[in-house]
Amino acid sequence: MNESGLSHAAGTPRDESQHIHKRTTREMIYRNAFMLFAKRGYNKTTMSDIAKACNTTKTLVQYHAPKKELLANLLMRSLFELIESAMSGATMPRKIDSLEQLYVIGFLHFNLLTQNVSMEPITKDIVASRKLTERMIDTEIMWIARTSVQARHRELSGETSVPIAMWSSFVNDQDTLEPHIEQAVVAGQGGAYELMHHEYLHHRSPDPGALTDLSYAIFTGLSGEDHSEAMHGLPALHELRSSTAVRAINNEAQSMLTALLSG
């Protein structure tokens, strides 16, 4: 109700204007938070810093993002959205199956985390924190579940061309990951992030290929997914990730990430 005691009807121009204003404010907060994370790292960026960058109040920032962790989660989710966008319409050197597709997405993900100069300060802070690493893995689980459900819906509708995430068998009737799949994701990604943190502690740059191989080996070992065929062997996967197509996808995703972090 407004000050006169009257309620504005839903869908009025004023409602729409308020909705657009809130969305614009929220996007401004997210964008400035990502830029500060890239410049200072996650740990050294405060909610007050974000408010100052937005020329607004800390209260308003916390209205849209009650905790700083939420902003980190949103950035992690954005990485997968960038990968999806870069992969859409791309032509692979050969037809790949769902496990190979998962491998390529993992390789692109680890490249964004470790091979982008703007992302490095954020990545170091996240993998050094057990809490933030757990949140990142939760974000990945939700993304895999969502795209797997979408794949299942495409299959049920008779659609044969699925450009991304063909893992319909990963989810149950409640549209969540099967427990053994979730455990495999946690173990695979958790192991890779621990290795990443170890490399940073020893002042070495993590190898995205080695991280992908580790995560993939743990995932396939625990999930029970069939990876016995020759096409799933590491030599074939290494050839795939080195292909012109995957390099082009990676370059496009890297460019989009740099733009996102630089405003």
ChimeraX attribute file (.defattr): number of C-alpha atoms within 10 A of each C-alpha:
attribute: neighborCount
match mode: 1-to-1
recipient: residues
	/A:1	8
	/A:2	7
	/A:3	6
	/A:4	6
	/A:5	7
	/A:6	8
	/A:7	9
	/A:8	12
	/A:9	10
	/A:10	9
	/A:11	10
	/A:12	10
	/A:13	11
	/A:14	12
	/A:15	13
	/A:16	12
	/A:17	12
	/A:18	12
	/A:19	13
	/A:20	12
	/A:21	12
	/A:22	13
	/A:23	13
	/A:24	12
	/A:25	17
	/A:26	16
	/A:27	13
	/A:28	17
	/A:29	24
	/A:30	22
	/A:31	21
	/A:32	21
	/A:33	27
	/A:34	26
	/A:35	22
	/A:36	21
	/A:37	27
	/A:38	22
	/A:39	18
	/A:40	14
	/A:41	20
	/A:42	22
	/A:43	14
	/A:44	11
	/A:45	17
	/A:46	16
	/A:47	18
	/A:48	15
	/A:49	15
	/A:50	25
	/A:51	19
	/A:52	14
	/A:53	17
	/A:54	18
	/A:55	10
	/A:56	14
	/A:57	15
	/A:58	17
	/A:59	13
	/A:60	14
	/A:61	24
	/A:62	15
	/A:63	11
	/A:64	17
	/A:65	16
	/A:66	14
	/A:67	12
	/A:68	17
	/A:69	15
	/A:70	14
	/A:71	20
	/A:72	21
	/A:73	18
	/A:74	14
	/A:75	22
	/A:76	19
	/A:77	16
	/A:78	14
	/A:79	21
	/A:80	21
	/A:81	14
	/A:82	23
	/A:83	23
	/A:84	17
	/A:85	15
	/A:86	20
	/A:87	21
	/A:88	12
	/A:89	9
	/A:90	13
	/A:91	13
	/A:92	14
	/A:93	11
	/A:94	7
	/A:95	8
	/A:96	14
	/A:97	13
	/A:98	13
	/A:99	19
	/A:100	20
	/A:101	19
	/A:102	19
	/A:103	21
	/A:104	20
	/A:105	22
	/A:106	22
	/A:107	22
	/A:108	27
	/A:109	21
	/A:110	23
	/A:111	21
	/A:112	27
	/A:113	23
	/A:114	20
	/A:115	17
	/A:116	16
	/A:117	13
	/A:118	24
	/A:119	22
	/A:120	19
	/A:121	19
	/A:122	23
	/A:123	24
	/A:124	20
	/A:125	17
	/A:126	22
	/A:127	22
	/A:128	17
	/A:129	13
	/A:130	13
	/A:131	11
	/A:132	16
	/A:133	20
	/A:134	16
	/A:135	18
	/A:136	24
	/A:137	21
	/A:138	16
	/A:139	17
	/A:140	20
	/A:141	18
	/A:142	16
	/A:143	16
	/A:144	24
	/A:145	24
	/A:146	17
	/A:147	17
	/A:148	24
	/A:149	25
	/A:150	19
	/A:151	23
	/A:152	21
	/A:153	13
	/A:154	16
	/A:155	15
	/A:156	10
	/A:157	9
	/A:158	9
	/A:159	11
	/A:160	10
	/A:161	10
	/A:162	12
	/A:163	14
	/A:164	18
	/A:165	23
	/A:166	23
	/A:167	20
	/A:168	22
	/A:169	14
	/A:170	21
	/A:171	21
	/A:172	14
	/A:173	8
	/A:174	8
	/A:175	15
	/A:176	18
	/A:177	23
	/A:178	17
	/A:179	13
	/A:180	14
	/A:181	22
	/A:182	24
	/A:183	15
	/A:184	22
	/A:185	25
	/A:186	20
	/A:187	17
	/A:188	24
	/A:189	24
	/A:190	20
	/A:191	16
	/A:192	24
	/A:193	25
	/A:194	16
	/A:195	18
	/A:196	25
	/A:197	22
	/A:198	16
	/A:199	14
	/A:200	16
	/A:201	12
	/A:202	8
	/A:203	9
	/A:204	11
	/A:205	15
	/A:206	21
	/A:207	15
	/A:208	21
	/A:209	17
	/A:210	15
	/A:211	23
	/A:212	24
	/A:213	19
	/A:214	16
	/A:215	25
	/A:216	24
	/A:217	16
	/A:218	20
	/A:219	22
	/A:220	18
	/A:221	14
	/A:222	17
	/A:223	17
	/A:224	11
	/A:225	13
	/A:226	10
	/A:227	14
	/A:228	9
	/A:229	7
	/A:230	10
	/A:231	15
	/A:232	17
	/A:233	12
	/A:234	13
	/A:235	10
	/A:236	13
	/A:237	18
	/A:238	15
	/A:239	9
	/A:240	22
	/A:241	19
	/A:242	12
	/A:243	13
	/A:244	13
	/A:245	16
	/A:246	22
	/A:247	14
	/A:248	14
	/A:249	22
	/A:250	24
	/A:251	16
	/A:252	16
	/A:253	25
	/A:254	24
	/A:255	15
	/A:256	17
	/A:257	22
	/A:258	17
	/A:259	12
	/A:260	19
	/A:261	19
	/A:262	15
	/A:263	11
